[in-house]
C-alpha cells in the first residue's frame, strides 16, 4: 500500500494498479515518453517492464523482501526523471 500511495503523489502518474507486489503504473504521457522513462530507469539500474495492450504501463515486480529505503530510492529516481516532462 505504501508504494501505491506514494506513486499516486508523483506528477504524471495517472493510475496505479497493484496485485500484491506486481504494480502497473499508468502515466498521462505518450508511449514514446514512457519508453524514454523506461530506459532512464534502466540506466539507473532499476529493472522495469512495459506492459498493457498498448504498452501504456510500466510494470514493477519488486522482491518480497524489498526494504522501505529501497522503495524510497526508486520513488525519488522516478520523480526526478518525470521532472523532465510537461
C-alpha positions as CSV (number, residue, x, y, z in Angstrom):
1,X,0.0,0.0,0.0
2,X,2.9,2.4,0.8
3,X,4.2,2.1,-2.8
4,X,0.9,2.8,-4.4
5,X,0.1,5.7,-2.2
6,X,3.5,7.3,-2.8
7,X,3.3,6.7,-6.6
8,X,-0.1,8.5,-6.8
9,X,1.5,11.6,-5.3
10,X,4.0,11.8,-8.2
11,X,3.3,14.2,-11.1
12,X,2.3,12.5,-14.4
13,X,1.1,9.3,-12.7
14,X,-2.5,8.7,-13.8
15,X,-3.3,5.3,-12.2
16,X,-1.6,2.6,-10.2
17,X,-2.8,-1.0,-10.3
18,X,-1.5,-3.3,-7.8
19,X,-1.8,-7.0,-7.1
20,X,0.5,-7.9,-4.3
21,X,3.8,-6.5,-5.3
22,X,3.1,-6.7,-9.0
23,X,2.5,-3.0,-9.8
24,X,1.4,-1.3,-13.0
25,X,1.9,2.4,-13.3
26,X,0.0,4.4,-16.0
27,X,1.1,7.8,-16.9
28,X,-0.6,10.7,-18.6
29,X,2.3,10.9,-21.1
30,X,2.7,9.5,-24.7
31,X,4.0,6.0,-25.2
32,X,7.2,7.4,-26.6
33,X,7.8,9.3,-23.3
34,X,7.0,6.1,-21.4
35,X,9.7,4.2,-23.4
36,X,12.1,7.0,-22.6
37,X,11.3,6.8,-18.9
38,X,11.8,3.1,-19.0
39,X,15.2,3.5,-20.5
40,X,16.2,6.1,-17.9
41,X,15.1,3.9,-15.1
42,X,17.1,1.0,-16.5
43,X,20.1,3.4,-16.8
44,X,19.6,3.9,-13.0
45,X,19.8,0.1,-12.6
46,X,16.1,-0.2,-11.9
47,X,14.5,-3.1,-13.8
48,X,11.1,-2.3,-15.1
49,X,9.0,-3.7,-17.9
50,X,6.4,-2.2,-20.3
51,X,3.0,-3.8,-20.3
52,X,-0.6,-3.3,-21.3
53,X,-2.2,-3.8,-24.7
54,X,-0.7,-0.5,-25.9
55,X,2.4,-0.5,-23.8
56,X,0.9,2.2,-21.7
57,X,2.1,0.9,-18.3
58,X,5.4,0.4,-16.6
59,X,5.4,-2.8,-14.5
60,X,7.3,-3.2,-11.3
61,X,7.9,-6.6,-9.8
62,X,10.0,-5.9,-6.6
63,X,11.1,-8.8,-4.5
64,X,9.1,-9.7,-1.4
65,X,11.9,-8.7,0.9
66,X,12.3,-5.2,-0.5
67,X,13.2,-2.6,2.1
68,X,11.4,0.7,2.7
69,X,14.6,2.7,1.9
70,X,14.9,0.9,-1.5
71,X,11.3,1.8,-2.3
72,X,12.1,5.4,-1.4
73,X,15.2,5.4,-3.6
74,X,13.1,4.2,-6.5
75,X,10.4,6.8,-5.9
76,X,13.0,9.6,-5.8
77,X,14.6,8.5,-9.0
78,X,11.3,8.1,-10.8
79,X,10.2,11.6,-9.6
80,X,13.5,13.1,-10.8
81,X,13.1,11.5,-14.2
82,X,9.5,12.7,-14.5
83,X,10.5,16.3,-13.8
84,X,11.8,16.5,-17.4
85,X,8.2,16.0,-18.9
86,X,5.4,18.5,-19.2
